[in-house]
Amino acid sequence: MLPKWKAAEGGGGGCAAGGGGGDQRRRCVAASLSMLIAATLAFLAYVAFFPDDGAGGLYRLWRCQDCAGDLLGEFPGDAAAADGPTPAGGRRRPPTTLSHVVFGIGASARTWDQRRGYAELWWRPGQMRGHVWLDEEPVGPAPWPAATCPPYRVSANASRFGDRASASRMARIVADSFLAVTAELRNNYTAAAREDEVRWFVMGDDDTVFFPDNLVSVLNKYDHEELYYVGAPSESVEQDVMHSYGMAFGGGGFAVSYPAAAALAKAIDGCLERYRWFYGSDQRVQACLSELGVPLTREPGFHQVNSAPFPSFFVLSKPRREEGGLNIDVAVSSVPATAQRLVGATHHLAAQVSGRLFPVTKFPRVDNVVLVQVDVRGDAYGMLAAHPVAPLVSLHHLDHIQPISPRGKTALDAVRPLVDASRYDPARALQQSFCYQHGPGGYTWSVSVAWGYTVQVYPWAVAPHELEVPLQTFRTWRSWADGPFVFNTRKLSPDDACARPAMFFLSRVRNETARSTVTEYARHDATPAGKVCDKASFRAASMVHTVKVFAPNMSESDWVRAPRRQCCKTRRTRWGSVLEVRIRRCGRGELTTP
């Protein structure tokens, strides 16, 4: 009897059927290998180029090769990254745009004309939705500036919620905005309205400056059909300890998703009754969202700017009566000699300090005593010049700090160049880049760019881990101490000319191409008169009068990737008066070292 394999070889069908046994087997093996290779290639192509539905391992590996990609080109995955988040069902939604966001701006009719300039900086009539919520009808004969400002509405009377009725009125703005939107939809629901569905409600003050494109980039990271409360606590630890680390400070702005706003609208009146003794509107909102189980999602681009570089003056007084504002008795304690008098009025309270009148903005109550804090001006330069690797979303309290740039005499004029620059490249506003300039004689300059705002040139070597720490040009909001803050700081020696960087402030911005910009920064000499550093590297640096920064436009999709500071390189012009800086994406594994 033949062995089984012999019988199979000589048997009927299959690869071994018929004569020529060895040749037939080779043909069969070759065909099988070809089919296996084709199937493998098809599988790899599917995995590489169809990353959804659970695949995409090789796609992600391939996509990472963009680390050293073209300076100005679109990078793989940009289009997908620009889409909205994918919900549990797996259907990718269209990205959130400005038309999906409703703004609620809290304001007073009596101060709106003085503060409307901040809203006019960022508001885009016809492109944005929302209202200014006033405490009463506008004062004065002039018509409402509808061509440059959001339309207004008058908030409902909130006096039933206790002494701090104004805070309760402000706390209701998100709920009032939600109710206004739902009423509009009931009355005028069309296909166009369905396309521009409301996804987010954003709250701010009348002196909040928003950067709308960056706000949208931040909100695009989150699923608007879930319950979200997005914002940031104060930069000052004292404020966070007094109020809450889990609270978004309202002046810096915060965003509430549509479902969270719907839940808040149902619960807010009960919360305002339960928390009527709370100081601020933002405390009331956070307490109510806490009852709903919604925590704060922190985004570092919201800025309350709670800082002051000089002593805050504290005044103790007993209220004589409150009628929409505060009238006070003369009883005052702990007032320095520079605070000559208090000015009390129904809608205004101020203290005259060193011959200048400053508004009093904080009234934390202790029993029947009011603690009045005079918020004198500060300098937020160090904090803004070392912004975290995150989109700049908002700035607040600009009236209570020194103008952020010497290019403007007022706080409004000083912030205008930054806002104007952000229109050219929103995602890059305030983003830092570090590089080093080496010159003859062995000197090294450290260059720090905060795009659209300032450039610092240190005529000595400073490591990146130091450059990313803000210079302390400010002090705490309440106690004028050197800290603590929620970030590290490094000392600035105002009287030591050899320990200060050369500072340059934005003077011009323009497009270099459709996808890149050129910004110019002019030197500002902040060193006290007569104090000049005589070191060789400082003398060479003193010849630089202008810094030109060339940068590719950032994409909003950069913010859905892992954050990474971009790199740069420098070049001095022939005569040494201009320093050129070219910003680019860092290569894979690239180091920035002195």
C-alpha positions, 0 to 999 in steps of 0.5 A: 500500500502506498503512503498517504502522501504518495497517494495524494500526489497521484490523486485527482484534483487540487494543486497536485492534480495531474502529472509533473508533480514537482512543477505543479507544487511550485506553481501552487506555492507561488500562487499562494504567496502572491495572494498572501502578499496582495492581502497583506498589502491591502490590509496595510493600506487600510490600516494606514489610510483609514484610521477610523473604526478602530484602525490607524496604528500605522497612520499615527506613526506615519503622521508623526513624521510631520515633525520635520515637515515643510515650514509652511505646508499643511501637515497630514491630519490637519483637516481631520484635526479641524473637525469637531470631537467624535461623539460616542456614536462615532459620527464626526460632527462639523467643527464649532464656529463662531456662529455656534457661540452665544456671548453674554456680557455683564455690564452696567448702563452707567459705565457702558460708555466708558468700557464699550471700547473693550467690546468693540475691539473683539466684537464682529457685527454680523458674525457673532451672536449674543447680548450685553446684559444691562441693569437698566435701560441705557442712560443718555440721549445717544442711540445704542452703538449697534454698528460696533457693539452687541445688541443689549437686553435689560436683565430681570430684577434680582433684588429678591435674592438679597443684598448682593442683587447685582451679583445674582443678576450677573449670575443669571446671564447664562440662564437668561441667554439660554432662555432668549435663544430657546425663545428665538428658536421657537419663534423662528426655527428654519433650516438655516437656524438648524445649521447654526445651532447654539452649542456654547454660551460664553460669559464675560464682563464689559472689560473682558477682551476675548480672542474669538478665534482662539476661543473657538479652537478651545471649544472645538476640543470638547463635545458640546453635547456633554455637560462642560464648564470651561474656564480658569481660576485666578492667577493669584493664590490668595484669590483662589483660596478665598473663593475656589480653585474649582471656580472659573473667574467670571471676568476672565470669561467662561464657557458653558455647553448647551446641555449644561446651560439648559440644566443651569437655567432650570436650577439657577433661581434655587441656587441663588436663594441658597447662596445669596450671601456669596460675594461674586456672580462666578461663585454662585454659578460654580456652586450651582454647577457643582450641585449638578455635578459639573466640574471646572475644565481648566484652560490656561488661556483665560486670564483674570489678571489678578495682580498689582505691583504696589500696596493695595490700600484697605479701608474698613467702614460701616455701611450707612445704607445701601440703595443700589450702591453704597453710602458710607460713614466716615469711620475708617481704619488702616488707611495710609497717609496717601489715601486722603479721603473717600468718595461715596455715592449711590453708584460709585465708590472710590478712594483718592490716593496720592492725588489720583482717583481709583475705583473701589471694586471689591466689597467682601462683607464680614457681618455689618462691616465692609472691607474695601480694597482699592485696586491700584495699577499693576504691570502684567508684562512679565506674565504676558511675555511668558504665556503658556503653550496654549491659545490666548482666549481672554484678558481682563482687569486691564483698567486696573493694571498699567497699560501693557505696552508703552505704545499706548497711553491708556489701557485700551490703546495699549492692548489694541496692537496685540488684538490687531496682530491676532487678526493676522495669526490668531493661534500664534498670539503671545506664543513664545519661541526661544533661540540664541544669537552667537557673535564674535568674541564668544558672546551669546544672546538669549532671545525670547519672542512673545509673538504679537506683543514683545521680544526680550533680548538677554545679552547672556545665556539663559536656559529655556526652563528659565525663559519660560518662567514669567519675570515678576513685574507684578504683586498679588491682588490683595496683599501686595506680596511677592506671591504666591501665584499659581505659576513660578516667577523669577526676579527682575532687578529694576536698578541693575542695568546688567541684570535686565533684558533689552525689551522690544514692543510690537510696532508693525505687523503685515503678511509676508505671504498668504500663509506667513507674517512679519512682525516688527518690534521697536526697542523700549529703554526701561532702564533708569536714566544714567544706568548703563551696563558697560559689559561688551555683550550689552554694548553690542546688544544696545546697537539693536533697535529693531527685531523682525520676526518671520513666522508661518501661520499657525493652524487651529489644529495645532491645539489638538496635538500635544503642545510643543513650543516652536523653535527659531533661529536668529541673524543680525543684519550687516550693520547690527541694528536689526535682529531677524528671527525666523520661527519654525516647527521644531524637528524631531528630537530638536533641542533648544540650547544656549 
